[in-house]
Amino acid sequence: MPRCIYFYFTFTFACKSARSAILASRCSSLSSTTTSLSSPSSLQENFILRSHEGVYIVEKFLGEGTFGKVAKCTNLSTNKEVAIKIIKKGFNHTAQDEIKAMIEISKIDAHKYNLVKCVDWFHYKSHVCMVFEMLDQSLFDFMNDRRSRPLFVQEIRDVAWQLLISLKGLKSINLVHCDIKLDNIMLVNQVSEPFRVKLIDFGLTKKTTDMRTGTRMQNICFRAPEVILGLPLDERLDMWTVGYVLALLYAGFYILPRDSEYHIIRAMQSKKTGEQVKDEVDCWTFDELKYVYCDETKMEEVEQLIDLLKQMLEVDPNKRISPNDALRHPFFKLEMKNVPQRPAANSQERSSNKNMTSLVQQQKAEKRKALAASRKRKNSDQQSQDHETSWQMEAAVKKKKKS
């Protein structure tokens, strides 16, 4: 055997042995800490989690919610990064519901339908742990990082297409997500795949046949009218929430009130019945939303987007657009291809939109001022009318006395 080949194999074997030794020593030094896990709050970085499929080391924590923690971990067998959701004790039923949903989703191509992929789940120290592919950041964090500056129309088109594909996939297996919001829509990798998104968190997902009338669900900001009114429920409530998410990405602010269901319903009425209700509730009509976008060269696309939003945010679920019909809407211009492949907006376009937030705030201030002036005029007219009525009554009384 030539000496160069001999040295190559010797060096390769030595590197692999060294790496194995490092991982073994790392596991050995940390194995004692695994026995102390009693709750997600006691978890620390460098904890080891073991399943039949692999051994995972906790690198850092990404967030904590009602049901538990999410940790960024590394599979020591493959050296791949994953996200592990560690469920708190007492919420195992929620974890089981999510596992059932992920089993159903595994029957279709999760990647094709822009749904997060669950690669493993296991029990550890009385906790259910679910292992998911590692994604980038949520749309909630993304919008916060850019101070809620609205997306461009082409970016909204990319996100809209993918979310509608997600709804189409869920409908094909009779699942309803029930909790779509900015927090549960993840960017896959904003650097290499701009605005490639996936839907996550299926802990509240239900079968269409298991949806019960009157069930309280969804974040109040994204709550569908049929949920508020206690009407029969099905997958169409997900279409409402996706429509509202897109409206939020377009406007950069919530177009309906968020403080109470009563005000939400009043705002919905205003879109149908006019000024009397609109004066009392701060909301934006679809026609007003057209003028939020500054680029006049995109107005045709904006009008198409607004038309799509109208059909997605139809108060009557029986009239609400379906995923298939939405995907055929002119807004997408028959772009039946993998989305998104378009590059992110260039720096010139972005710089032209830096003042979007201040413009929106100015428009809202002008709107409130106009509404206040309208109320003042109505009050003045009412006072004049009352004064005239009072004068007429006094004249009638005097006339009656004379007679």
FENWO-V405321 format. One record per residue. N is the residue number from 0. PHI is phi as a letter, one per 20 degrees, with the letter a starting at -180 (none if undefined). PSI is psi in whole degrees, 0 to 359 (999 if undefined). Layout:
# FENWO-V405321
n->{N N}
phi->{PHI PHI}
psi->{PSI PSI}
This chain:
# FENWO-V405321
n->{0 1 2 3 4 5 6 7 8 9 10 11 12 13 14 15 16 17 18 19 20 21 22 23 24 25 26 27 28 29 30 31 32 33 34 35 36 37 38 39 40 41 42 43 44 45 46 47 48 49 50 51 52 53 54 55 56 57 58 59 60 61 62 63 64 65 66 67 68 69 70 71 72 73 74 75 76 77 78 79 80 81 82 83 84 85 86 87 88 89 90 91 92 93 94 95 96 97 98 99 100 101 102 103 104 105 106 107 108 109 110 111 112 113 114 115 116 117 118 119 120 121 122 123 124 125 126 127 128 129 130 131 132 133 134 135 136 137 138 139 140 141 142 143 144 145 146 147 148 149 150 151 152 153 154 155 156 157 158 159 160 161 162 163 164 165 166 167 168 169 170 171 172 173 174 175 176 177 178 179 180 181 182 183 184 185 186 187 188 189 190 191 192 193 194 195 196 197 198 199 200 201 202 203 204 205 206 207 208 209 210 211 212 213 214 215 216 217 218 219 220 221 222 223 224 225 226 227 228 229 230 231 232 233 234 235 236 237 238 239 240 241 242 243 244 245 246 247 248 249 250 251 252 253 254 255 256 257 258 259 260 261 262 263 264 265 266 267 268 269 270 271 272 273 274 275 276 277 278 279 280 281 282 283 284 285 286 287 288 289 290 291 292 293 294 295 296 297 298 299 300 301 302 303 304 305 306 307 308 309 310 311 312 313 314 315 316 317 318 319 320 321 322 323 324 325 326 327 328 329 330 331 332 333 334 335 336 337 338 339 340 341 342 343 344 345 346 347 348 349 350 351 352 353 354 355 356 357 358 359 360 361 362 363 364 365 366 367 368 369 370 371 372 373 374 375 376 377 378 379 380 381 382 383 384 385 386 387 388 389 390 391 392 393 394 395 396 397 398 399 400 401 402}
phi->{none g f f f g f f f f f f f f f f f f f f f f f f f f f f f d f f f f f e f c b g f e f c f m f d d d c f e r d c d f e a e e r c c f e q d d c e c c f f f d m e e c d d e d e f f n d f f f f f f f f g f f f f f f f d e g f f e l d f e e d a b a e b l m d e d d d d g e d e b f f f f f f f f d l m f f e f g f f f f f f f g f f f f f f f f f f f d l d c f m b f a g f d c d f f a f f e c g m e c c e c m d f d f c f g f e f d g n f e b m f g f d f f g f f f e m e g d b f f f f f g f f f f g f f f f f e n b f e c f c e a f g f f f f f f f f f d d n f g f f f e c f b d e f f f f g e f e e f f f d f f f f f f f f f f f g f f d f f e f f d f f e g f f f f e f g g e l l e e b f c e d f f f g f f f f f f f d f e g f f f f f f f f f f f f f f f f f f f f f f f f f f f f f f f f f f f f f f f f f f f f f f f}
psi->{129 147 325 320 319 313 326 310 322 317 317 315 320 320 315 319 319 317 317 320 320 314 321 317 325 316 319 319 339 351 330 334 340 336 345 2 119 338 158 330 338 353 145 165 146 7 151 130 130 139 178 337 340 177 128 137 134 119 311 165 135 337 167 138 196 321 347 201 156 128 142 123 165 130 112 343 323 348 22 144 141 166 125 124 120 112 138 155 143 349 21 331 324 318 318 321 319 322 318 318 319 328 318 317 330 346 343 175 103 320 319 324 15 42 140 145 128 121 346 154 151 165 137 117 49 10 144 128 130 130 122 160 148 127 184 269 161 160 332 310 322 315 324 319 329 19 40 22 129 156 163 160 318 328 320 322 317 310 317 313 314 319 325 324 320 314 322 317 316 320 326 338 19 40 146 124 312 358 42 128 175 325 333 18 117 138 135 305 99 339 309 333 77 128 26 122 159 147 135 180 87 28 335 9 142 154 144 322 345 3 122 134 133 357 133 126 171 146 139 330 332 15 130 152 321 332 315 319 358 36 169 144 147 196 347 342 332 326 320 311 323 318 319 322 315 321 322 319 327 315 328 4 165 126 352 158 157 2 332 155 326 312 327 313 319 320 321 320 323 330 342 323 355 203 327 315 322 328 332 343 131 104 169 133 164 322 323 327 336 328 5 326 133 330 105 338 346 11 327 316 322 316 323 319 314 321 319 317 321 319 331 327 32 126 320 113 335 337 356 143 148 163 316 316 323 322 341 5 146 339 328 353 38 30 73 73 175 134 141 143 353 144 159 161 141 169 326 316 320 318 329 346 10 331 13 315 314 325 316 316 321 318 320 321 318 322 315 321 317 320 320 318 322 317 319 317 319 318 319 316 320 319 318 319 318 319 317 319 318 318 319 321 318 318 321 321 316 319 322 322 319 322 999}
